[in-house]
Each structure stands twice: as structure tokens, then as C-alpha cells.
Amino acid sequence: MADKLFGTDGVRGEANTWPMTAELALKLGAAAGRHFRRDNQEHRVVIGKDTRLSGYMIEYALTAGFASTGMDVFLLGPVPTPAVGYLTHSLRADVGVMISASHNPASDNGIKLFGPDGFKLSDESEAGIEQLLQDGARLAKPENIGRAKRFEDARGRYVEYAKTTFPYRGRLEGLRIVVDCANGAAYKTAPAVLWELGADVIPMGIEPDGTNINFECGSTHPDAAARKVLETRADLGICLDGDADRVVLIDETGHIADGDQIMALIATRWAAEGRLKGDALVATVMSNLGLERHLESRGIGLKRTKVGDRYVVEEMRASGHNLGGEQSGHIVMTDYATTGDGLIGALQFLASMVETGQKASELARVFTPIPQKLVNVRYQSGQTPLEADRVQQAIADGEKKLGSDGRLLIRKSGTEPLIRVMGESLDPALLDTVLDDVVGAVKQATV
């Protein structure tokens, strides 16, 4: 247990391999239960999951762990991650859990924890749980062991809530929408919300079998949905990831809009309406320089954080902002949700379409991105390639070459053993040269 358990988005790894084993999940459930249990009160935890086969194993192990410390367990079944945040607070639970590896393949899984306010845990809370896990959590007396039951109304509650975030009574009649649910957690909820709001819905990725989540579908593989938009002459395509906390959009021409474009549209619209708190958007260091320059031209600020929607939310809460997110498609609107919500983000875009009468293509290209390129380099456990002198020198040389018209961002992934090398420049040829040099140095350091 010497390695740090929690990463940028909970605990994550290959299923049935440490730390994503049933044994660890049981101990983690007991530690989290003891951390959040309040004396002389009813103790409750809600557990949701996506559609991965390993979700069953982890769900039952967590249930045993929580029950062993006196927590009553409400099992939500497959629901989006934002639904867990919403229901944790709505049901007055002490803690919420989402079992998901988000956009990762089916062979991976993860455990995300939410506090009683529905927000993801702070670093301090995670550290406290890790300490309890190492020390061994105190178990409940036999008469105080928790109970577990299926909460059958979880999807229905989230569907009804999501519909309330769409502000126009005219609703979505007359709009044809392709929605790709990535064979994941939103395979029932997202089509239901859109259909009940009046849209003609063309669903994709709604046949999960435990192994096909995110496989050639969803927000990380939007090409199939783009083809479907063109084939069916749809007005909009919505691509969610496996746990539906991310979204990318496809306009009627098949053009794909990432999280930066969606955030730019919502920020501009909210600022004009006087709804953008603090007159600023919170995004990560990955967001495009083009977004920053667009916001500056509109008198809107941009605050950058480390990569990870939890860090975006922490800054939003600390500074009183209500809009933030990531280029990858996490759209966080604390007026509506405690974490990224792909469906509610898409509904805000649809609200702009209904309000303005404009096509998706007229709304989804808010700014011209500065050329950006990302290269991933895999490394082995125990290696520290970023500390190598040749890598540091390549980075320094690259930053000097790019100057003020570009930037470099090199970091370790928080969810996979990857070094992510990202660069931006107004000169694409120069960008390629700089990235080739840095990537080459990183690869040499991993040999």
C-alpha cells in the first residue's frame, strides 16, 4: 500500500489487478464508510456504475465493505456519473460512489467518491481514507451492520431532473438528434431525456454487453456518429463517454466540436445574460489558446487549473464561478450539477439552438483554434522520464523556439502510464519540429 491510491479521478486501473481488485474494493468501502459515518444518525451510501462486466464484482465488494461499517447501501445500477453526484445530495447520503473508468476501455475500471454535498472528494478527504485503509477501519457491531437494496427509481429521478435544466417550453420538437451513448452508463437515460423533450432521437451505443463500452463509439470515437448525422440529416449529434460526464458535439455538416467550443458558446451566452458568475470561465491548462483569446475579446476571464475536472470544480467553488470544464468535454455548470454532465451540457447547446433558431454549425464554431497537437508516450512503472536531463533540455529548447505565439505542456497522465506531450503554435511546421524533438527525448528516457 506504499503507492498513492487515488489519482486525478479516484482509483483506477485494470480490472482484477491491483488496485482494482475485489479485496481492495472491500477495504476501500470499509475505510470510506468509517471516514464518513456520523454517530447516532442513519448512515447511507449510494453506489452507481457504468456497464463494464467488472462492475458487478466491484459493486458487491464495495457493498460488503460499507455494510461492515454500518452503512446502508442503495444500489443505483447503471447511471451516469453526474446522477450519482445528484442523488448523493438528493437522498441525503453520507457518501456516493461511481464505479467507472470513464472513457477508458472495458478492461479498466475505477472508483470515484462523492461527499454528502454531491461533489468529488478533496485531496484531504482522500488522504484520510487512504490512512484508514492502511490502518484498518473499525467495524460495526453485529446489530449495526448495514443493509443493501436496489434503488429502482435512480434513472427516473435523474431523467426528470435533467429535463428541468432545459429552459424553453418550446422544447425540442422539430429537431432530429443523434445520440451516441458509448454503450455506457447513459444508454437509457440520454435517449429518454431527449425524446421526452420532444426530439426525434436516433440512438447509438445503446447495446452494452459488458465488454463494448467506449469501443469505437462515444466521445473518444465520434466518427461513427458523425457519419450517422450526415446519413440521417440530423440537426445535431451528441457523443457521450462511458460514464456520461463528457460530451462532444457534431453539427449538421459532420464537424466535431470539443469541450472548448462548447464552453466558449455557453460562457459567451451566459455573460451576455448576466449569468456568468465572476465574469470568468475555469478551464485546465489543456484548453486551446484560441479559447483564451476569444474570451479576452469578449471581456471574459479564463482561469486555468491542473488537468482533471475535480481541480476545475475546486477552483470554481473557491472563487465563486459557475462555469468550467475541460477540452475533453467535461462541462461543469454548478447551477445544475456538481460534476461534469455531458447530457446537461448538450441541453445548454440545444437551448441556444432553440433560442436563436441558428443551426448547430453556426453555434459550434465560436473561435478558430490555434493548431494544437498531443502525443502520448507510454512508460514503465518505476521510470521517471520527465526528470531526465535530455528531456528537460528538449523542453527548454522547444519553449524558446515557440516563443509567445505558442506553448508546451508536458505532464504525466493521472489515469494511465503515459507522458502527454502537448504543444500549440501559430506555425504548424514549427510545432511538429518541436514536438518531434521532445517526444524523441522522452522515448529515449524510457528505454
DAZI-V685022 format. One record per residue. N is the residue number from 0. SS is DSSP state (hx for helix, st for strand, lp for the rest). PSI is psi in radians with two decimals (* if undefined). OMEGA is omega in whole degrees, 0 to 359 (NA if undefined). Layout:
n->{N & N}
ss->{SS & SS}
psi->{PSI & PSI}
omega->{OMEGA & OMEGA}
//
This chain:
n->{0 & 1 & 2 & 3 & 4 & 5 & 6 & 7 & 8 & 9 & 10 & 11 & 12 & 13 & 14 & 15 & 16 & 17 & 18 & 19 & 20 & 21 & 22 & 23 & 24 & 25 & 26 & 27 & 28 & 29 & 30 & 31 & 32 & 33 & 34 & 35 & 36 & 37 & 38 & 39 & 40 & 41 & 42 & 43 & 44 & 45 & 46 & 47 & 48 & 49 & 50 & 51 & 52 & 53 & 54 & 55 & 56 & 57 & 58 & 59 & 60 & 61 & 62 & 63 & 64 & 65 & 66 & 67 & 68 & 69 & 70 & 71 & 72 & 73 & 74 & 75 & 76 & 77 & 78 & 79 & 80 & 81 & 82 & 83 & 84 & 85 & 86 & 87 & 88 & 89 & 90 & 91 & 92 & 93 & 94 & 95 & 96 & 97 & 98 & 99 & 100 & 101 & 102 & 103 & 104 & 105 & 106 & 107 & 108 & 109 & 110 & 111 & 112 & 113 & 114 & 115 & 116 & 117 & 118 & 119 & 120 & 121 & 122 & 123 & 124 & 125 & 126 & 127 & 128 & 129 & 130 & 131 & 132 & 133 & 134 & 135 & 136 & 137 & 138 & 139 & 140 & 141 & 142 & 143 & 144 & 145 & 146 & 147 & 148 & 149 & 150 & 151 & 152 & 153 & 154 & 155 & 156 & 157 & 158 & 159 & 160 & 161 & 162 & 163 & 164 & 165 & 166 & 167 & 168 & 169 & 170 & 171 & 172 & 173 & 174 & 175 & 176 & 177 & 178 & 179 & 180 & 181 & 182 & 183 & 184 & 185 & 186 & 187 & 188 & 189 & 190 & 191 & 192 & 193 & 194 & 195 & 196 & 197 & 198 & 199 & 200 & 201 & 202 & 203 & 204 & 205 & 206 & 207 & 208 & 209 & 210 & 211 & 212 & 213 & 214 & 215 & 216 & 217 & 218 & 219 & 220 & 221 & 222 & 223 & 224 & 225 & 226 & 227 & 228 & 229 & 230 & 231 & 232 & 233 & 234 & 235 & 236 & 237 & 238 & 239 & 240 & 241 & 242 & 243 & 244 & 245 & 246 & 247 & 248 & 249 & 250 & 251 & 252 & 253 & 254 & 255 & 256 & 257 & 258 & 259 & 260 & 261 & 262 & 263 & 264 & 265 & 266 & 267 & 268 & 269 & 270 & 271 & 272 & 273 & 274 & 275 & 276 & 277 & 278 & 279 & 280 & 281 & 282 & 283 & 284 & 285 & 286 & 287 & 288 & 289 & 290 & 291 & 292 & 293 & 294 & 295 & 296 & 297 & 298 & 299 & 300 & 301 & 302 & 303 & 304 & 305 & 306 & 307 & 308 & 309 & 310 & 311 & 312 & 313 & 314 & 315 & 316 & 317 & 318 & 319 & 320 & 321 & 322 & 323 & 324 & 325 & 326 & 327 & 328 & 329 & 330 & 331 & 332 & 333 & 334 & 335 & 336 & 337 & 338 & 339 & 340 & 341 & 342 & 343 & 344 & 345 & 346 & 347 & 348 & 349 & 350 & 351 & 352 & 353 & 354 & 355 & 356 & 357 & 358 & 359 & 360 & 361 & 362 & 363 & 364 & 365 & 366 & 367 & 368 & 369 & 370 & 371 & 372 & 373 & 374 & 375 & 376 & 377 & 378 & 379 & 380 & 381 & 382 & 383 & 384 & 385 & 386 & 387 & 388 & 389 & 390 & 391 & 392 & 393 & 394 & 395 & 396 & 397 & 398 & 399 & 400 & 401 & 402 & 403 & 404 & 405 & 406 & 407 & 408 & 409 & 410 & 411 & 412 & 413 & 414 & 415 & 416 & 417 & 418 & 419 & 420 & 421 & 422 & 423 & 424 & 425 & 426 & 427 & 428 & 429 & 430 & 431 & 432 & 433 & 434 & 435 & 436 & 437 & 438 & 439 & 440 & 441 & 442 & 443 & 444 & 445 & 446}
ss->{lp & lp & lp & lp & lp & lp & st & lp & lp & st & st & st & st & st & lp & lp & lp & lp & lp & lp & lp & hx & hx & hx & hx & hx & hx & hx & hx & hx & hx & hx & hx & hx & hx & hx & lp & lp & lp & lp & lp & lp & lp & st & st & st & st & st & st & lp & lp & lp & lp & hx & hx & hx & hx & hx & hx & hx & hx & hx & hx & hx & hx & hx & hx & hx & lp & lp & lp & st & st & st & st & st & st & st & lp & lp & hx & hx & hx & hx & hx & hx & hx & hx & hx & hx & lp & lp & lp & lp & st & st & st & st & st & lp & lp & lp & lp & lp & lp & lp & lp & st & st & st & st & st & st & st & st & lp & lp & lp & lp & st & lp & lp & hx & hx & hx & hx & hx & hx & hx & hx & hx & hx & hx & hx & hx & lp & lp & lp & lp & lp & lp & hx & hx & hx & lp & lp & lp & st & st & st & lp & lp & lp & hx & hx & hx & hx & hx & hx & hx & hx & hx & hx & hx & lp & lp & lp & lp & lp & lp & lp & lp & lp & lp & lp & st & st & st & st & st & lp & lp & lp & lp & lp & lp & lp & lp & hx & hx & hx & hx & hx & hx & hx & hx & lp & lp & lp & st & st & st & st & st & lp & lp & lp & lp & lp & lp & lp & lp & lp & lp & lp & lp & lp & lp & lp & lp & lp & lp & hx & hx & hx & hx & hx & hx & hx & hx & hx & hx & lp & lp & lp & st & st & st & st & st & lp & lp & lp & lp & lp & lp & st & st & st & st & lp & lp & lp & lp & lp & st & st & lp & hx & hx & hx & hx & hx & hx & hx & hx & hx & hx & hx & hx & hx & hx & hx & lp & lp & lp & hx & hx & hx & st & st & st & st & st & lp & lp & lp & lp & hx & hx & hx & hx & hx & hx & hx & hx & hx & lp & lp & lp & st & st & st & st & st & lp & lp & lp & hx & hx & hx & hx & hx & hx & hx & hx & hx & hx & hx & lp & lp & lp & st & st & st & lp & lp & lp & lp & lp & st & st & st & lp & lp & lp & lp & lp & lp & lp & lp & hx & hx & hx & hx & hx & hx & hx & hx & hx & hx & hx & hx & hx & hx & hx & lp & lp & lp & hx & hx & hx & hx & lp & lp & lp & lp & lp & lp & lp & lp & st & st & st & st & st & st & st & lp & lp & lp & lp & lp & lp & hx & hx & hx & lp & hx & hx & hx & hx & hx & hx & hx & hx & hx & hx & hx & hx & hx & hx & hx & hx & hx & st & st & st & st & st & st & st & lp & lp & lp & lp & lp & st & st & st & st & st & st & st & st & lp & lp & hx & hx & hx & hx & hx & hx & hx & hx & hx & hx & hx & hx & hx & hx & hx & hx & hx & hx & lp & lp}
psi->{0.31 & -0.60 & 2.57 & 2.29 & -0.80 & 2.37 & -2.63 & -0.34 & 1.11 & -2.68 & 2.34 & 2.59 & -3.05 & 2.34 & 2.45 & 0.25 & 2.43 & 2.35 & 0.06 & 1.02 & 2.81 & -0.66 & -0.81 & -0.69 & -0.70 & -0.82 & -0.65 & -0.70 & -0.75 & -0.72 & -0.77 & -0.66 & -0.77 & -0.62 & -0.69 & -0.17 & 2.31 & 2.36 & 2.57 & 0.52 & 2.87 & 2.41 & 2.26 & 2.43 & 2.46 & 2.39 & 2.08 & 2.97 & 2.91 & -2.68 & 0.27 & 2.52 & -0.69 & -0.17 & -0.59 & -0.87 & -0.84 & -0.66 & -0.84 & -0.62 & -0.78 & -0.72 & -0.79 & -0.73 & -0.84 & -0.78 & -0.57 & -0.34 & 0.16 & 0.21 & 2.32 & 2.35 & 2.20 & 2.01 & 2.05 & -0.34 & -2.88 & 1.98 & 2.72 & 2.66 & -0.79 & -0.44 & -0.61 & -0.77 & -0.77 & -0.82 & -0.49 & -0.82 & -0.77 & -0.66 & 0.10 & 0.71 & 2.71 & -0.52 & 2.59 & 2.63 & 2.35 & 2.17 & 1.83 & 2.58 & 0.45 & -2.02 & -0.03 & 2.88 & 2.94 & -0.41 & -0.28 & 2.84 & 3.02 & 2.92 & 2.04 & 2.38 & 2.47 & 2.47 & 3.08 & -0.32 & -0.02 & -0.02 & 2.67 & 2.72 & 2.66 & 2.89 & -0.62 & -0.76 & -0.72 & -0.71 & -0.67 & -0.69 & -0.72 & -0.67 & -0.75 & -0.64 & -0.71 & -0.66 & -0.45 & 2.02 & 2.49 & 2.27 & 2.77 & 2.76 & 2.74 & -0.70 & -0.16 & 0.12 & 2.46 & 2.87 & 2.79 & 2.46 & 2.71 & 2.33 & 1.69 & -0.33 & 0.18 & -0.89 & -0.78 & -0.72 & -0.74 & -0.72 & -0.83 & -0.69 & -0.80 & -0.68 & -0.57 & -0.30 & -0.19 & 2.09 & -0.03 & 2.23 & -0.45 & -0.38 & -2.64 & 0.33 & 2.41 & -0.09 & 2.30 & 2.16 & 2.20 & 2.26 & 2.10 & 1.97 & 0.11 & 0.40 & 0.64 & -2.67 & -0.43 & 0.30 & -0.36 & -0.67 & -0.79 & -0.86 & -0.62 & -0.79 & -0.83 & -0.72 & -0.75 & -0.38 & -0.01 & -0.04 & 2.72 & 1.90 & 2.29 & 1.69 & 2.57 & 2.80 & 0.76 & 0.43 & 1.13 & 2.44 & 0.21 & -0.32 & -0.12 & 0.20 & 2.30 & 0.09 & 1.87 & 0.64 & 3.04 & -2.93 & -0.40 & -0.20 & 1.22 & -0.02 & -0.69 & -0.72 & -0.62 & -0.72 & -0.68 & -0.66 & -0.82 & -0.74 & -0.70 & 0.01 & 0.77 & 2.76 & -0.43 & 2.55 & 2.40 & 2.10 & 2.02 & 2.88 & -3.03 & -0.54 & 0.14 & 0.45 & 0.03 & 2.73 & 2.47 & 2.64 & 2.67 & 2.15 & 3.14 & -0.23 & -0.04 & 0.03 & 2.40 & 2.27 & 2.22 & -3.03 & -0.56 & -0.77 & -0.71 & -0.78 & -0.69 & -0.76 & -0.85 & -0.73 & -0.76 & -0.76 & -0.81 & -0.65 & -0.74 & -0.53 & -0.03 & 0.37 & -0.17 & 1.81 & 2.30 & 0.08 & 0.70 & 2.70 & 2.48 & 2.16 & 3.08 & 3.08 & -0.21 & -0.34 & 2.54 & 2.53 & -0.51 & -0.63 & -0.80 & -0.76 & -0.63 & -0.81 & -0.73 & -0.68 & -0.33 & 0.10 & 0.42 & 2.35 & 2.81 & 2.12 & 2.23 & 2.53 & 3.10 & 2.83 & 2.37 & 2.20 & -0.42 & -0.62 & -0.58 & -0.82 & -0.70 & -0.75 & -0.70 & -0.79 & -0.68 & -0.61 & -0.04 & 0.47 & 2.68 & 0.11 & 2.30 & -3.13 & -2.91 & 2.69 & -0.55 & -0.22 & 0.02 & 2.06 & 1.95 & 2.07 & 1.72 & -0.16 & -0.41 & -0.56 & 2.79 & -0.09 & 3.13 & 2.42 & 1.84 & -0.72 & -0.80 & -0.58 & -0.76 & -0.64 & -0.59 & -0.66 & -0.76 & -0.60 & -0.68 & -0.66 & -0.78 & -0.76 & -0.75 & -0.37 & 0.16 & 2.71 & 2.82 & -0.66 & -0.42 & -0.25 & -0.39 & 0.00 & 1.20 & -0.65 & 2.83 & 2.01 & 2.52 & 2.37 & 2.22 & 2.45 & 2.42 & 2.25 & 2.28 & 2.33 & 2.09 & 2.48 & 2.88 & 2.70 & 2.34 & -0.31 & 2.60 & 1.15 & -0.53 & -0.28 & -0.15 & 2.43 & -0.71 & -0.57 & -0.80 & -0.66 & -0.69 & -0.67 & -0.80 & -0.74 & -0.72 & -0.74 & -0.63 & -0.72 & -0.69 & -0.62 & -2.60 & -0.16 & 0.24 & -3.12 & 2.80 & 2.54 & 1.96 & 2.21 & 2.81 & 2.44 & 2.51 & -0.10 & -0.25 & 2.75 & 1.19 & 2.51 & 2.11 & 2.06 & 1.91 & 2.45 & 2.72 & 2.51 & 2.58 & -0.28 & 1.71 & -0.64 & -0.75 & -0.70 & -0.80 & -0.74 & -0.80 & -0.79 & -0.68 & -0.73 & -0.80 & -0.79 & -0.72 & -0.72 & -0.71 & -0.75 & -0.72 & -0.60 & -0.21 & -0.04 & *}
omega->{183 & 181 & 177 & 187 & 184 & 175 & 182 & 180 & 178 & 179 & 183 & 177 & 178 & 183 & 179 & 174 & 183 & 8 & 185 & 176 & 178 & 180 & 180 & 180 & 178 & 181 & 179 & 177 & 179 & 180 & 179 & 178 & 179 & 181 & 186 & 184 & 176 & 183 & 173 & 175 & 173 & 184 & 189 & 174 & 174 & 182 & 174 & 180 & 170 & 191 & 180 & 179 & 182 & 179 & 178 & 181 & 184 & 179 & 183 & 178 & 176 & 180 & 179 & 180 & 179 & 181 & 182 & 178 & 176 & 180 & 168 & 187 & 174 & 182 & 186 & 187 & 181 & 177 & 177 & 176 & 180 & 176 & 178 & 176 & 180 & 185 & 176 & 179 & 184 & 183 & 179 & 177 & 177 & 184 & 175 & 181 & 170 & 178 & 184 & 169 & 171 & 184 & 182 & 180 & 185 & 181 & 177 & 169 & 183 & 179 & 177 & 182 & 178 & 176 & 183 & 177 & 179 & 179 & 176 & 186 & 174 & 175 & 182 & 179 & 179 & 179 & 178 & 178 & 178 & 179 & 177 & 180 & 180 & 183 & 185 & 183 & 177 & 184 & 180 & 174 & 184 & 183 & 182 & 178 & 183 & 177 & 178 & 178 & 175 & 176 & 192 & 187 & 187 & 181 & 182 & 179 & 181 & 178 & 181 & 179 & 181 & 180 & 181 & 181 & 177 & 196 & 189 & 181 & 178 & 174 & 191 & 178 & 178 & 180 & 175 & 188 & 169 & 176 & 179 & 186 & 174 & 185 & 186 & 191 & 184 & 188 & 175 & 187 & 185 & 177 & 181 & 181 & 183 & 180 & 181 & 174 & 171 & 184 & 167 & 191 & 175 & 185 & 174 & 177 & 182 & 179 & 182 & 177 & 180 & 184 & 187 & 178 & 180 & 184 & 180 & 179 & 177 & 189 & 179 & 177 & 187 & 185 & 180 & 178 & 178 & 177 & 179 & 176 & 180 & 182 & 185 & 182 & 180 & 179 & 183 & 170 & 179 & 179 & 178 & 173 & 190 & 178 & 171 & 172 & 175 & 177 & 162 & 185 & 179 & 180 & 187 & 177 & 182 & 179 & 183 & 179 & 181 & 183 & 179 & 180 & 180 & 178 & 180 & 180 & 183 & 180 & 180 & 180 & 181 & 178 & 179 & 181 & 182 & 184 & 185 & 184 & 180 & 180 & 181 & 174 & 176 & 179 & 182 & 179 & 180 & 184 & 189 & 176 & 177 & 176 & 181 & 182 & 176 & 181 & 179 & 181 & 180 & 181 & 181 & 180 & 174 & 176 & 182 & 178 & 170 & 179 & 182 & 183 & 178 & 179 & 173 & 182 & 179 & 179 & 178 & 182 & 181 & 186 & 176 & 178 & 183 & 179 & 178 & 178 & 183 & 177 & 181 & 175 & 170 & 176 & 185 & 179 & 187 & 170 & 186 & 188 & 182 & 180 & 177 & 179 & 183 & 182 & 180 & 173 & 178 & 179 & 177 & 176 & 179 & 178 & 177 & 177 & 181 & 183 & 187 & 186 & 181 & 176 & 179 & 181 & 179 & 183 & 189 & 179 & 187 & 181 & 177 & 182 & 169 & 182 & 184 & 181 & 180 & 177 & 178 & 177 & 181 & 177 & 182 & 178 & 179 & 179 & 178 & 186 & 183 & 180 & 182 & 182 & 183 & 178 & 180 & 179 & 178 & 178 & 180 & 179 & 181 & 179 & 179 & 180 & 183 & 179 & 184 & 181 & 178 & 179 & 175 & 173 & 180 & 185 & 171 & 172 & 177 & 184 & 182 & 178 & 183 & 166 & 181 & 181 & 183 & 177 & 176 & 176 & 173 & 180 & 184 & 180 & 177 & 179 & 180 & 181 & 181 & 181 & 177 & 180 & 182 & 179 & 177 & 179 & 180 & 180 & 178 & 181 & 180 & 180 & NA}
//
